[in-house]
């Protein structure tokens, strides 16, 4: 018994290729599905279907040597199944169901991030937490600082694209958080400390203090930190991405 592997863009194409190259009819092939086809995302991660076919050498010779003749009306009548061993088949509906089962926020997210990790030469561990409204991808590992960038610019850009990829594929709106080495928590602590220091400066000098431009999420953290600060008020002004917070002394 010899075995040979065949591939195709779909399972049906792989089976057809095997039948053509072996000179056998598809309905007598004894094959095992080694890998199912996957479309990937944006051209990345696509996989072909791969099967392994077990071919009996003697049966192969007999089939190849058999004369080819035009089938008669009797030949076209249904025949009893031949004892040619088990035939593994997979209907298009089953193939589609398998694809749908893989269409989850987790799988789409990992599929999106994989080529980015490869291009940057990093291999982080990704921990995922998900509930009904939000999914968080937390990355950890060596040399992953490149994924954060200056003041989180790279991380924020990747988070935006990751959210877009997931929600467009699923046709919904799920909040997506991308974190790296707990940067989000550390950044929140830094902004809170900065807000309190600048509020104290505004009170002491009696002059307004302008903070550097921030994205909407970071400005919200600053406003929350200043809600209970006495003697000051904070307002945002400008246009994104250069919108800033100004802290005013109330007197």
C-alpha positions as CSV (number, residue, x, y, z in Angstrom):
1,X,0.0,0.0,0.0
2,X,1.5,3.3,-1.0
3,X,0.5,6.7,0.2
4,X,0.6,10.1,-1.6
5,X,-0.4,13.6,-0.6
6,X,-2.3,16.1,-2.7
7,X,-3.3,19.7,-2.2
8,X,-5.9,22.1,-3.6
9,X,-7.5,25.5,-2.8
10,X,-10.5,23.5,-1.6
11,X,-11.1,19.9,-0.4
12,X,-12.9,19.1,-3.6
13,X,-10.0,20.4,-5.7
14,X,-7.5,18.3,-3.8
15,X,-9.7,15.2,-4.3
16,X,-10.1,15.9,-8.0
17,X,-6.3,16.4,-8.4
18,X,-5.6,13.1,-6.7
19,X,-8.1,11.3,-8.9
20,X,-6.7,12.8,-12.1
21,X,-3.1,12.1,-11.3
22,X,-3.7,8.5,-10.0
23,X,-6.1,7.7,-12.9
24,X,-8.8,6.7,-10.5
25,X,-12.5,7.7,-10.1
26,X,-13.1,10.0,-7.2
27,X,-15.7,7.7,-5.6
28,X,-13.1,4.9,-5.1
29,X,-10.4,7.1,-3.5
30,X,-9.5,6.1,0.0
31,X,-8.2,9.4,1.5
32,X,-7.6,11.2,4.8
33,X,-8.0,14.9,5.3
34,X,-4.7,16.2,6.8
35,X,-5.5,19.9,6.7
36,X,-8.6,21.9,5.8
37,X,-8.5,24.9,3.5
38,X,-8.4,28.3,5.1
39,X,-8.9,31.7,3.4
40,X,-6.8,33.7,5.9
41,X,-7.2,37.4,6.3
42,X,-6.1,40.1,3.8
43,X,-4.1,37.4,1.9
44,X,-2.2,36.3,5.1
45,X,-2.4,32.9,6.6
46,X,-4.3,31.3,3.7
47,X,-3.9,27.5,3.7
48,X,-4.6,24.9,1.0
49,X,-6.6,21.7,1.7
50,X,-4.2,18.7,2.0
51,X,-5.2,15.0,1.8
52,X,-3.3,11.7,1.9
53,X,-4.5,9.0,-0.4
54,X,-3.8,5.3,0.1
55,X,-3.6,3.5,-3.2
56,X,-3.4,-0.3,-3.6
57,X,-0.7,-1.0,-6.2
58,X,-2.5,-3.9,-7.8
59,X,-5.8,-2.1,-8.0
60,X,-4.0,0.9,-9.5
61,X,-2.6,-1.3,-12.3
62,X,-5.9,-3.0,-13.0
63,X,-7.7,0.4,-13.2
64,X,-5.0,1.8,-15.5
65,X,-5.1,-1.2,-17.8
66,X,-8.9,-1.4,-18.0
67,X,-10.2,-0.5,-21.5
68,X,-12.2,2.6,-21.7
69,X,-15.6,2.0,-23.4
70,X,-18.8,4.1,-23.9
71,X,-21.2,3.1,-21.1
72,X,-24.5,1.5,-22.1
73,X,-27.9,2.3,-20.6
74,X,-27.5,-0.7,-18.3
75,X,-24.0,0.5,-17.2
76,X,-25.6,3.8,-16.1
77,X,-28.0,2.0,-13.8
78,X,-27.2,2.3,-10.0
79,X,-24.8,-0.3,-8.9
80,X,-24.2,-1.8,-5.5
81,X,-21.4,-0.2,-3.5
82,X,-18.0,-1.8,-4.1
83,X,-15.9,-3.0,-1.2
84,X,-13.2,-0.5,-1.8
85,X,-12.6,0.5,1.8
86,X,-13.9,3.5,3.6
87,X,-14.4,6.7,1.6
88,X,-14.1,9.9,3.6
89,X,-16.3,12.6,2.1
90,X,-17.0,16.2,3.2
91,X,-19.9,18.1,1.8
92,X,-19.6,21.8,0.9
93,X,-22.1,22.6,3.7
94,X,-19.9,20.9,6.2
95,X,-16.9,22.8,4.9
96,X,-18.8,26.1,5.3
97,X,-19.9,25.2,8.8
98,X,-16.2,24.5,9.8
99,X,-15.2,27.9,8.4
100,X,-18.0,29.6,10.3
101,X,-16.9,27.9,13.5
102,X,-13.5,29.5,13.1
103,X,-14.9,33.0,12.5
104,X,-14.5,34.2,16.1
105,X,-13.0,37.4,17.5
106,X,-10.1,35.4,19.0
107,X,-9.2,33.7,15.7
108,X,-9.6,36.8,13.6
109,X,-7.4,38.8,16.0
110,X,-4.6,36.2,16.1
111,X,-4.8,35.8,12.3
112,X,-4.4,39.6,11.9
113,X,-1.5,39.9,14.4
114,X,0.5,36.9,13.1
115,X,2.0,38.5,10.0
116,X,2.8,41.7,11.9
117,X,4.7,39.7,14.5
118,X,6.6,37.9,11.7
119,X,7.4,41.1,9.9
120,X,8.8,42.7,13.1
121,X,10.7,39.6,14.2
122,X,8.9,39.2,17.5
123,X,7.2,36.2,19.1
124,X,5.1,37.5,22.0
125,X,2.8,35.3,24.0
126,X,-0.8,36.6,23.6
127,X,-3.3,36.2,26.4
128,X,-6.9,36.7,25.5
129,X,-9.9,37.6,27.8
130,X,-13.3,38.0,26.3
131,X,-16.9,38.7,27.4
132,X,-20.0,39.7,25.6
133,X,-18.9,43.3,25.0
134,X,-15.1,43.4,25.0
135,X,-12.1,41.3,24.0
136,X,-8.6,42.0,25.2
137,X,-5.4,40.8,23.6
138,X,-2.5,41.2,26.0
139,X,1.0,40.6,24.6
140,X,4.1,39.6,26.6
141,X,7.6,38.7,25.7
142,X,11.1,39.8,24.8
143,X,11.7,42.8,22.6
144,X,8.0,43.7,22.3
145,X,8.6,47.3,23.1
146,X,8.5,48.0,19.3
147,X,4.8,47.2,19.4
148,X,4.2,50.1,21.8
149,X,6.0,52.9,20.1
150,X,6.4,56.5,21.3
151,X,3.7,57.2,24.0
152,X,1.8,54.1,22.7
153,X,1.3,55.5,19.2
154,X,2.1,52.2,17.5
155,X,0.0,50.2,20.0
156,X,-3.0,52.5,19.5
157,X,-2.7,52.3,15.7
158,X,-2.6,48.5,15.9
159,X,-5.5,48.5,18.2
160,X,-7.6,50.6,15.8
161,X,-6.8,48.3,12.9
162,X,-7.4,45.1,15.0
163,X,-10.8,46.4,16.0
164,X,-11.7,47.3,12.4
165,X,-10.6,43.8,11.2
166,X,-12.7,42.0,13.9
167,X,-15.8,44.1,13.7
168,X,-15.9,44.2,9.9
169,X,-15.5,40.4,9.6
170,X,-18.2,39.8,12.2
171,X,-20.6,42.6,11.2
172,X,-21.0,43.9,14.8
173,X,-19.4,46.2,17.3
174,X,-17.2,44.7,20.0
175,X,-14.8,46.8,22.0
176,X,-11.2,45.6,21.3
177,X,-8.3,46.3,23.6
178,X,-4.7,45.6,22.6
179,X,-2.2,45.8,25.4
180,X,1.5,45.1,25.6
181,X,3.4,44.3,28.8
182,X,0.6,46.0,30.9
183,X,1.3,49.3,29.1
184,X,-2.3,50.5,29.4
185,X,-2.3,50.2,33.2
186,X,1.1,51.9,33.5
187,X,0.1,54.7,31.2
188,X,-3.1,55.3,33.1
189,X,-1.1,55.6,36.4
190,X,1.3,58.0,34.7
191,X,-1.5,60.2,33.4
192,X,-3.2,60.3,36.8
193,X,0.0,61.3,38.5
194,X,0.6,64.0,35.9
195,X,-2.9,65.4,36.2
196,X,-2.6,65.8,40.0
197,X,0.8,67.5,39.7
198,X,-0.4,69.9,37.0
199,X,-3.5,70.7,39.1
200,X,-1.3,71.6,42.1
201,X,0.8,73.8,39.8
202,X,-2.2,75.6,38.5
203,X,-3.5,76.3,42.1
204,X,-0.1,77.5,43.3
205,X,0.7,79.8,40.3
206,X,-2.8,80.9,39.6
207,X,-2.2,80.3,35.9
208,X,-3.5,77.8,33.5
209,X,-1.5,74.7,32.6
210,X,-1.6,73.1,29.1
211,X,-0.9,69.4,28.7
212,X,0.5,67.7,25.6
213,X,-1.9,66.5,23.0
214,X,-3.5,63.1,23.8
215,X,-6.0,60.7,22.2
216,X,-9.6,60.6,23.4
217,X,-9.0,57.6,25.8
218,X,-6.1,59.3,27.5
219,X,-7.9,62.7,27.8
220,X,-10.8,60.8,29.5
221,X,-8.3,59.4,32.1
222,X,-7.0,62.9,32.9
223,X,-10.5,64.3,33.2
224,X,-11.5,61.4,35.6
225,X,-8.4,62.1,37.7
226,X,-9.2,65.8,38.0
227,X,-12.9,65.3,38.9
228,X,-12.2,65.4,42.7
229,X,-9.3,67.9,42.5
230,X,-10.4,71.1,44.4
231,X,-9.7,74.6,43.0
232,X,-9.2,73.6,39.4
233,X,-11.3,72.8,36.3
234,X,-10.2,71.2,33.1
235,X,-11.3,71.7,29.5
236,X,-10.2,70.1,26.1
237,X,-9.6,72.2,23.0
238,X,-8.3,71.8,19.5
239,X,-8.8,69.1,16.9
240,X,-7.7,65.5,16.9
241,X,-5.0,64.3,16.8
242,X,-3.7,67.5,18.4
243,X,-6.5,68.0,21.0
244,X,-5.2,69.1,24.4
245,X,-6.3,69.5,28.0
246,X,-6.0,72.9,29.7
247,X,-6.2,73.0,33.6
248,X,-7.5,76.3,34.9
249,X,-7.4,77.6,38.5
250,X,-11.0,78.4,39.5
251,X,-10.1,81.7,41.2
